[in-house]
Structure formats: C-alpha cells, structure tokens
Amino acid sequence: MSEQSDLADRIRAVLAIDPDAPAVEYHGTWYDWRSLATVAVDVERRLRALDTPGIAVGVVLRNDPAIVGAVLGVLLAGGCVVTISAHQGDAGLEHDLKTLLPPVVVALRRDWDRDGARAAAAGALGLRVGPGDATAVGVEIGEPDGAVAAGRRPPRPEVAIEMLTSGTTGPPKRVPLGYRALGRAIFAAGRHYSSGSAQVRLGTGVAIISSPMVHMSGLFRTVLNICQGRRIALMDRFQVAEFAGLVQRHRPKAVSLVPAALAMVLDADVPAAVFDSVKVVTAGTSHLPVDLQRRFEERYQVAVMPSYGATEFAGGVAGWNLPLYREWGDRKRGSVGRPQGGRELRVVTEDGEPLPAGERGLLEVRTSGDASWVRTTDLAHIDEDGFLFIDGRADDVIIRGGFKITPATIVDVLRQHPAVRDAGVVGIPDARLGAVPVAAVELVTPDAATEEDLIAFVRGRLTGYQVPVRVVPVDALPRTDSLKVSQPMLRTLLQDLT
C-alpha cells in the first residue's frame, strides 16, 4: 500500500469514527467531524471528477475549519495542495494566482471577494468553502467556474503539498513535500511525542493551533492532530489573551509556542495558574534563547523543549520528549534534542566531509529508506551524546574583511542584555570591508539602554570584528507569519535607517 493511500485511509477512518463528536473549535464555536467530512468529501468528489491524478489545487490558506476540511479533501483525492497565503495584500494574492496558475482554486468567500482574485483565477475551477450553519460547513462552486484550462500548473501525483517557506532569509518559495515524506513525518511525530498508537480512535484532549496554516508548523500540526483523532482549537493568529483563555478552558497537558510567543506571554505577565495543567511546552521554528527557556520554566513550572524542523522534511527533524528531558534537560541547555524516528543527522564541511562530535559545520539530514543525505542551510554541531545544537544559518553569514560572522552569535549576546527583549542582525554592504554587521533591537522600555551601552556590552563579550557598527532601537522587529524575525525586511529597515 502506498504512503498516499495510507494517509488517506487514516484521515477517512478518523472522520468516520463519531461524526457528531466535536472536532474543531473556532471563535468559540465547535464544528464536528461531520463538518470536516462534508467539506473534505465534497472537495474530493469534485477533484476526482476531473480525472487528473496529482492535480494541483491552489488553497488560499487561513486558520479556518472550512479550509482544514478542504486540505483534507485534496489529500483524500491524491491531489497536490499548492499553498497560497491569505495574509498578503490583494495585489500579492492576485500575483500568486496569475503566476502559479493552479487548475483548481479553493478559498473562503472573503478571499474570493478580494480585488482581482476572481479575474486572476479565470480559467480555473473555483471552489468556495465556508460555514453552512452553526454545526456544518458546506462546499459550493464559486466564481469563476468552468472547465479546467490546459496549460495551467501540471499535476504532481507524488507530491502532497507545495509548501510555502516562511521567507525568513529571502523571498518565500514553495518546497515540494511528497506523500511519502508527509506520511512518514506524521507517524514518526506520533511515536516521538506520544505512545504513537496505530489504533484509530478519538482523543480526549484539545490541541491549540496558534501557528498559521500557511507555515509548515501550523499545517503539519493540524494534519497531525486530525490523524491522531485529537480535537483542535484553531486561532487566527497568536494573541496572548486568547491563547491564555484557551489554555484555561481546555487544560491541555502540552502546548506549542514559538520563542517569540513565549516572550510575549512573559511580557504580558500571564498568571502562573493559567498553566496549571501544562507539563510540556514545545518551542520550534526559530532559535530559543536559553535565558528565555529558563525564565519561562521557572515562572510556569513547565518543561520547555526546543525542537528543530525544516519545510523540506515535512516538519520535525529533532526534538525532545519528556523522558529525554528529565534525564538530560539541565545538562544539554541550548540543544534542540535528538533525531526523531526515521531521521539521521550529521555535520559536514563545505566539501561534504563528515566532522567529528562537537565541531561546527553544515547540517545534513537523511530519512530512513533514502540513500542520499540532504544538506540544509543550517550551521550546527552534534555532541558526543547525540544532541543537536543549531549555531546559525550558512546563508546569512557576514564576511567582514575576510572574517566570517554568524549573526546568531551577535543576537545571542544582545539578548543577554537586561534591556533587550529581542534582536536581529544583518549584513550591510561596505565599500572597504565587503559587509558589516548592523543590529536592531526591541527594548523592554524605550529608554532602557542607549546604542552606546549596547555596543559596549557586545564589545565586552565578542571579538572586535563581530561587534556591530550600529545597534538601532526599533518599536518592533519585522516578522514573518510564524513570528520569526524576517531577515529581508530587517535588512530593508536597517538600510533605510542607517
């Protein structure tokens, strides 16, 4: 049996267990499993009628139960989800529809009604999804409709999702994720973080999804929890008050927060009692400062467990679980854990030569059953006990007069200053040295520190060539949908300011 049919069979089985049971909470309303199945089965039926295996389906992604059902329907039909962000401006959405040319487009009414959307999708089959009533969600043909035109995006039968990357270090691109990789990642994650039972049943807990589905973390965790029969509480985006309310209401044992969200919870001084039920907080998508991890653990008496993933590998690559944390947590601060099941990791030189334990180089990943190693753009080292440490990215290294500078090194030091909430560093072109590091910081309060204070702080802790030429306080660092600091937007901001 293929990975595609394995995944589809799992989804179909979960949807059929108890159709009247609650499945997704959204804006205070519960949608049952029948609601998801109504959308999923109708989308599947319409796609199968086109008789094009692997047909590309542009899904304008929002965190909405109807969109969850639509994504499930594409996977049931063996189609390819082409991810399109609903969070961009009207011109961006119009551009995506015109350039991607998916033969089928799925969106909510609110996105079909945006300026230029219908005209940009002309020639495609348009599906409009949305709530039918308080407990069900329906699917209907939306404008523009008609036959699927030739010459549009070709089918990709082996690809489950063309996943949009976060655009942290450059323009977002779409990475093909095969059914094989997605299915393996989902079942591996189930084994890594829980008992991973193969039995198809509905769970009693509620998973809170605060990451956008247009990001791999949000989409993967949504599909993962559906496949595990777990109810989900879906947030449009992370907001401290809403998140705290969901935690108090559903009392989950585990939650997932990106590092920026951890800091937001601390800054908002959320009462410790809110997290009484929580035992584990997983933190992924970006670097987790050790000090932030410690402060959150001490404040809320939870285990904060960093993880590492990449869009190319359908999500998780390495992480912690509770037994591992209890044995090694205090001794391995700063590590993102050990490889998940079915993943092999190694660190190599630029020429591909494997490096011994403890030496920094380029991280490579191999999935079980695959012969080849896949190189990432991450700098890392693996210690003698098999724990992975991420040391920055190779593609944002700054070359200053022949010396290599990893921005993450400067960011880590700036975050240690008590006046700094968060920081970002990029290289700015320099006629004499090639490039120089420039930093931007969010301060705890506007007058908490001067630029001279912060430069002196860094100078006392790093080598001279690593000291940024400017440290610019900003009201807010530019971020992606997943709350990572966006290097391209930060570079533009600092070039304008400096």
C-alpha positions in Angstrom: 0.0 0.0 0.0 1.3 3.4 -0.9 2.0 6.3 1.5 -0.6 8.3 -0.3 -3.3 5.7 0.4 -2.0 5.1 4.0 -2.5 8.8 4.8 -5.9 9.0 3.0 -7.1 5.8 4.8 -6.1 7.3 8.1 -7.9 10.5 7.5 -11.0 8.8 6.2 -11.1 6.4 9.3 -10.8 9.3 11.8 -13.6 11.3 10.1 -15.9 8.3 10.3 -15.4 7.3 14.0 -18.0 9.6 15.5 -19.3 12.2 13.1 -21.3 14.1 15.8 -18.3 14.5 18.1 -16.6 17.9 18.3 -13.5 18.3 16.2 -12.5 22.0 15.7 -13.3 25.0 18.0 -13.1 28.3 16.2 -14.1 31.7 17.6 -15.9 29.9 20.4 -18.0 27.6 18.1 -17.4 23.8 17.9 -17.5 22.2 14.4 -18.0 18.4 14.5 -16.2 15.7 12.5 -19.2 15.6 10.1 -18.5 19.3 9.3 -14.9 18.5 8.2 -16.0 15.4 6.4 -18.7 17.3 4.5 -16.1 19.7 3.0 -13.4 17.0 2.6 -15.6 14.5 0.8 -17.2 17.1 -1.5 -13.8 18.5 -2.4 -12.5 15.0 -3.1 -15.5 14.2 -5.3 -15.1 17.3 -7.4 -11.3 16.7 -7.8 -11.8 13.0 -8.8 -14.4 14.1 -11.4 -11.6 15.9 -13.2 -9.8 12.6 -13.6 -6.3 14.1 -13.2 -4.2 12.3 -10.6 -2.0 14.7 -8.6 -3.9 17.7 -9.8 -2.5 21.0 -8.4 -5.0 22.7 -6.1 -4.3 26.3 -5.0 -5.6 26.6 -1.5 -5.8 30.1 -0.1 -4.8 29.2 3.5 -6.4 30.7 6.6 -6.8 29.1 10.0 -10.5 28.2 9.4 -12.4 24.9 9.8 -13.6 25.1 6.2 -10.0 25.4 4.9 -9.0 22.5 7.2 -11.7 20.4 5.5 -10.6 21.5 2.1 -7.0 20.5 2.7 -8.1 17.1 3.9 -10.2 16.7 0.7 -7.2 17.4 -1.5 -5.2 14.8 0.4 -8.1 12.3 0.1 -8.2 12.8 -3.6 -4.4 12.4 -4.0 -4.1 16.0 -5.2 -1.3 18.5 -4.6 -2.0 21.3 -2.2 -0.3 24.5 -3.6 -0.1 26.8 -0.6 -1.2 30.4 -1.1 -1.1 32.9 1.7 -4.3 34.8 2.5 -2.3 37.2 4.7 -0.7 39.1 1.9 -2.2 42.1 0.3 -4.7 41.9 -2.6 -2.0 42.6 -5.2 0.1 39.7 -3.8 -2.8 37.3 -3.9 -3.6 38.4 -7.4 0.0 37.9 -8.4 0.2 34.4 -7.0 -3.0 33.3 -8.7 -1.7 34.6 -12.1 1.8 33.1 -11.8 1.0 29.8 -10.1 -1.9 29.0 -12.5 -3.4 26.2 -10.4 -6.2 24.5 -12.4 -8.3 24.4 -9.2 -8.5 27.2 -6.6 -10.1 26.8 -3.1 -10.8 29.8 -0.9 -13.2 31.3 1.6 -15.8 33.7 0.3 -13.9 36.6 1.9 -10.9 35.8 -0.3 -12.9 35.2 -3.5 -14.4 38.7 -2.9 -11.0 40.4 -2.7 -10.0 42.8 -5.5 -8.6 41.0 -8.5 -8.9 37.5 -7.1 -11.7 36.1 -9.4 -10.2 37.7 -12.5 -6.7 36.3 -11.7 -8.1 32.8 -11.3 -10.0 32.9 -14.6 -9.9 29.6 -16.4 -9.6 27.6 -13.2 -12.2 25.6 -11.4 -13.1 27.7 -8.3 -14.3 26.2 -5.1 -15.8 28.3 -2.4 -15.8 26.9 1.1 -17.4 28.3 4.2 -19.8 27.8 7.1 -23.2 26.4 6.2 -24.7 26.8 9.7 -23.7 26.6 13.3 -22.6 23.0 13.1 -21.8 22.2 9.5 -19.6 23.6 6.7 -20.6 23.3 3.0 -18.8 23.4 -0.3 -20.2 25.1 -3.4 -18.8 26.1 -6.8 -17.6 29.7 -6.6 -16.9 32.1 -9.4 -15.2 31.8 -11.7 -16.3 28.3 -12.7 -15.9 26.3 -15.9 -13.7 23.7 -17.4 -10.1 23.3 -16.3 -8.0 25.0 -18.9 -5.0 23.4 -20.5 -1.6 24.9 -19.9 -2.0 25.5 -16.2 0.1 24.2 -13.4 0.9 20.5 -14.2 -0.2 17.6 -11.9 2.3 16.2 -9.4 1.0 12.8 -8.4 3.7 12.1 -5.8 3.5 15.5 -4.1 1.1 16.1 -1.3 1.9 19.8 -0.6 3.9 22.5 -2.4 4.7 24.2 1.0 5.4 27.9 1.2 8.6 28.6 3.2 8.5 31.3 5.9 10.7 33.7 3.9 13.0 34.3 7.0 16.2 34.7 5.0 14.8 35.5 1.5 11.7 35.5 -0.7 9.4 32.7 0.2 9.5 29.7 -2.1 7.5 26.5 -2.5 9.1 23.2 -1.5 7.5 20.0 -2.8 6.6 17.6 0.1 5.9 14.1 -1.1 3.1 11.9 0.2 5.9 9.6 1.4 7.7 12.2 3.4 4.5 13.7 4.9 3.1 10.4 5.9 6.3 9.3 7.5 6.7 12.6 9.3 3.2 12.4 10.7 3.6 8.8 12.0 7.1 9.5 13.3 5.9 12.5 15.2 3.2 10.4 16.8 5.7 7.9 18.0 8.2 10.6 19.2 5.9 12.7 21.3 3.3 10.1 22.5 2.6 6.5 22.5 2.0 6.7 18.8 -0.7 4.1 18.9 -1.7 2.8 15.4 -5.3 2.3 16.7 -7.7 4.7 15.1 -9.7 6.5 17.9 -10.7 9.9 19.0 -8.7 11.5 21.8 -10.0 13.4 24.8 -7.5 16.3 24.8 -7.5 19.5 22.8 -4.5 20.8 20.8 -4.2 24.6 20.5 -3.1 25.6 17.0 -1.7 29.2 17.1 0.7 29.0 14.1 -0.8 29.9 10.7 -1.5 27.0 8.3 0.4 28.8 5.6 3.5 27.9 7.7 4.7 24.3 7.9 4.3 24.2 11.7 0.6 25.2 11.6 -0.3 22.9 8.6 1.7 20.0 9.9 0.3 20.1 13.4 -3.2 20.5 12.1 -3.0 17.4 9.9 -1.0 15.5 12.6 -3.7 16.1 15.2 -6.5 15.2 12.8 -4.7 11.9 12.0 -4.4 11.2 15.7 -8.1 11.9 16.3 -7.4 14.9 18.5 -9.7 17.9 18.8 -8.1 21.2 17.9 -8.8 24.8 19.0 -7.9 26.9 16.0 -6.6 30.5 16.4 -6.4 33.0 13.5 -3.1 34.1 14.9 -1.3 34.1 18.2 -2.7 36.6 20.7 -1.7 36.3 24.4 -5.2 36.8 25.9 -7.0 34.4 23.5 -4.3 31.8 24.0 -4.4 32.1 27.8 -8.2 31.7 27.7 -8.0 28.5 25.6 -5.4 27.0 27.9 -7.6 27.7 30.9 -10.7 26.3 29.2 -9.2 23.2 27.7 -6.4 22.5 30.2 -4.0 20.8 27.8 -1.0 18.9 29.1 1.2 20.1 26.2 1.2 23.3 24.1 3.4 24.6 21.3 4.7 28.1 21.2 7.3 29.8 19.1 10.1 31.6 21.1 8.6 35.0 20.3 5.2 33.8 21.7 7.0 32.6 24.9 8.4 36.1 25.3 5.0 37.7 24.7 3.5 35.5 27.5 6.2 36.5 29.9 6.0 40.2 29.0 2.2 40.1 29.5 2.7 38.7 33.0 0.2 35.9 32.4 -0.6 34.4 35.8 1.2 31.1 36.6 -2.2 29.5 37.4 -3.1 29.6 33.7 -0.5 26.9 33.0 -1.5 24.6 35.9 -2.5 21.8 33.6 0.5 22.2 31.3 3.5 19.9 31.7 5.3 20.5 28.4 5.8 23.4 26.1 7.4 22.6 22.7 9.2 25.6 21.1 10.2 25.4 17.4 10.5 27.4 14.2 13.4 29.6 15.4 16.2 29.8 18.0 15.2 29.6 21.6 17.5 31.6 23.9 18.5 29.6 27.0 17.7 32.5 29.3 14.1 32.7 27.9 13.7 29.0 28.3 14.8 29.2 32.0 12.7 32.2 32.8 9.6 30.5 31.3 10.2 27.3 33.1 10.8 29.0 36.5 7.7 31.2 36.1 5.3 28.5 35.0 6.9 25.3 36.3 6.8 23.5 32.9 9.3 21.8 30.7 10.2 23.9 27.7 11.5 21.7 25.0 13.1 23.2 21.9 12.7 21.4 18.6 14.2 21.6 15.1 12.4 21.1 11.8 12.6 22.2 8.2 10.0 22.6 5.5 11.9 20.3 3.2 11.5 17.4 5.7 7.7 17.9 6.3 8.3 19.3 9.7 10.1 17.7 12.6 13.7 16.6 12.4 14.9 16.6 16.0 13.3 17.3 19.4 12.9 16.4 23.0 10.3 14.2 24.7 9.6 14.2 28.4 11.7 11.2 29.4 14.6 12.6 27.5 14.2 16.0 29.0 14.1 14.6 32.6 17.3 12.7 32.0 19.3 15.3 30.0 17.5 18.7 30.1 19.7 20.5 32.6 22.9 19.2 31.0 22.0 20.0 27.4 20.6 23.5 27.6 20.6 25.1 24.1 20.1 21.8 22.3 17.1 21.1 20.1 17.2 17.4 21.2 18.0 14.2 19.4 16.8 13.0 15.9 13.2 11.9 15.6 12.5 8.4 14.5 13.5 7.7 10.9 15.9 10.7 10.8 19.7 10.5 10.7 21.8 13.6 11.2 25.4 14.5 10.5 27.6 17.6 10.3 29.9 18.1 7.4 32.4 20.6 5.9 31.5 22.6 2.8 33.2 19.8 0.8 30.9 17.2 2.4 33.4 15.6 4.7 31.8 14.4 8.0 33.0 16.2 11.1 33.6 14.7 14.5 31.4 15.3 17.5 31.4 18.9 18.8 32.7 20.5 15.6 30.6 23.0 13.8 29.7 22.7 10.1 26.7 22.2 7.8 23.9 20.0 8.9 22.7 17.2 6.7 19.7 15.0 7.1 18.8 11.6 5.8 15.4 9.9 6.1 15.2 6.2 6.7 14.9 4.4 3.4 16.7 7.1 1.5 20.3 6.6 0.3 21.2 10.3 -0.1 21.9 13.0 2.5 20.1 16.3 2.1 22.1 19.4 3.0 20.4 22.2 4.9 21.5 25.8 5.2 21.9 25.5 9.0 25.2 25.6 10.8 25.2 23.0 13.6 27.2 20.7 15.8 26.3 17.3 17.4 27.8 16.5 20.7 29.2 13.2 21.9 25.8 12.2 23.3 24.0 12.7 20.0 22.3 16.1 20.9 21.9 18.6 18.1 22.8 22.3 18.5 21.9 24.8 15.8 24.5 27.5 15.5 23.0 29.8 12.9 22.5 29.8 9.1 25.1 29.4 6.5 23.2 31.6 4.1 23.2 34.7 6.3 26.9 34.6 7.3 28.5 38.1 7.0 32.0 38.3 5.5 33.7 41.4 7.1 37.1 42.0 5.7 37.6 38.2 5.2 36.3 37.3 8.7 33.1 35.2 8.9 30.4 36.4 11.3 27.3 34.4 12.2 24.5 36.9 13.0 23.1 34.4 15.6 26.3 34.9 17.7 25.6 38.6 18.0 21.9 38.1 18.5 22.6 35.7 21.4 24.8 38.3 23.1 22.3 41.2 22.7 19.5 39.1 24.1 21.6 38.7 27.3 21.3 42.4 28.0 18.5 43.0 30.5 17.2 45.9 28.5 16.7 43.9 25.3 13.5 42.0 24.6 14.7 40.7 21.2 17.3 41.4 18.5 18.1 40.9 14.8 21.3 41.3 12.9 22.0 41.5 9.1 25.0 42.4 6.9 25.0 45.8 5.2 27.3 46.3 2.2 30.5 48.2 2.9 32.9 49.6 0.2 36.0 48.8 2.2 35.2 45.6 4.1 32.6 44.0 1.9 29.9 43.9 4.6 29.5 44.9 8.2 27.0 43.7 10.8 24.2 46.0 11.9 21.7 45.2 14.6 18.2 46.2 15.5 16.7 45.7 19.0 13.4 45.7 20.7 13.9 47.3 24.1 11.9 46.4 27.3 11.1 50.1 27.6 12.0 52.9 25.2 14.8 54.4 27.3 16.1 51.1 28.8 19.5 51.4 27.1 21.4 53.6 24.6 23.0 52.5 21.4 26.4 53.1 23.0 25.5 51.0 26.0 24.6 48.0 23.8 27.7 48.3 21.6 29.9 48.4 24.7 28.0 45.3 26.0 28.7 43.4 22.8 32.3 44.6 22.6 32.9 43.2 26.1 31.8 39.7 25.0 32.8 39.2 21.4 35.9 39.7 19.2 36.3 43.1 17.6 35.3 42.2 14.1 32.0 40.7 15.4 30.9 44.0 17.0 28.1 45.6 15.0 28.7 49.1 13.6 25.2 50.2 14.7 22.7 48.9 17.2 19.4 50.6 16.3 16.4 50.5 18.7 13.1 49.9 16.9 9.5 49.8 18.0 9.1 46.2 16.6 11.3 43.9 14.6 9.7 42.9 11.3 8.4 39.3 11.5 7.0 36.6 9.3 3.6 35.0 9.8 5.3 32.4 12.1 6.8 35.3 14.2 10.4 34.7 13.1 12.4 37.8 12.5 12.4 38.4 8.8 16.0 39.0 7.5 15.0 40.6 4.2 12.6 43.0 5.9 15.1 43.7 8.6 17.8 44.4 6.0 15.5 46.9 4.2 14.6 48.6 7.5 18.2 48.9 8.6 19.4 50.2 5.2 16.8 52.9 5.4 17.7 53.8 9.0 21.4 53.7 8.6 
